[in-house]
């Protein structure tokens, strides 16, 4: 692994910035926003039509990997778990005081091969794997951290469509070539021919395109750009996860992108209480968050967070659970805990979602 920066030094975390209601913007169009503006955007955001499930993972788990290849495989396991269990958001947080301003991390270009933190590395791999294969070359410049991604199994998510497949929606990236009358923008959606969308956008922006029913790509019929949440809302199709950076465990909760924040918080720990999965009842939720600890557990993350000084984990989370009691190993690795926990919570979450639908 590349040499890490000291814990108290600012670390740069590269994120593909969300634009256009859930699309991604490449590095050449990243612009810093003031904290006040980001908060206003969050307040003005439309409430999600369907409930979401998020997971929070410490970036420090990457620091324990013995090589770049093993770190890459670890990140790949987390991406696979998130996809298999239809996770909507993966939050990668640092285990240190939240005195550092998050705005320093979310839009800074960091294409250096050296001094990449565990959080930055994990974010890069998670975003890379979530991106459809035909968009990766355009959205991800060459980087040392991506050296072993070819060894990872593909996520094979529904939006990772093949060239011959037709679907109601496809992910695409806007191109430099504009139409002569500038009435729209050409987009590469991974088909044999680029399609025209009904908006004029800068090149290099990732967008979700509603393909409609007309499969004739030779026709100049403009397609519509929609929110990335539209495929799930309209046809119930899982459409990948978003990735967010948080400077501390408290920032995970405080900087939620959802209006009103997370309405149910679950912490996982060997020190938590135990309830059989079949007997666990979760309340109807709009935005559920499940948090995982690092080598020393969530307790250490809470203890090191100045915003949570003096608080116990049971005070912070609505549910604090041990999902694997009587474990044979003294330690359960975070990537293992994610698979175990998401399977444990699958039925309780499904029941809560059914109640949500009945209440609509």
PyMOL commands that set and color helices and strands:
alter all, ss='L'
color gray80, all
select helices_A, chain A and resi 27-29+35-44+59-64+68-84+103-106+118-130+133-139+144-146+149-151+230-235+249-254+277-279+297-303+306-308+313-316+334-359
alter helices_A, ss='H'
color red, helices_A
select strands_A, chain A and resi 17-19+23-25+52-58+89-93+169-178+185-188+195-197+205-210+224-226+242-246+264-273+287-291+319-321
alter strands_A, ss='S'
color yellow, strands_A
deselect
rebuild
show_as cartoon
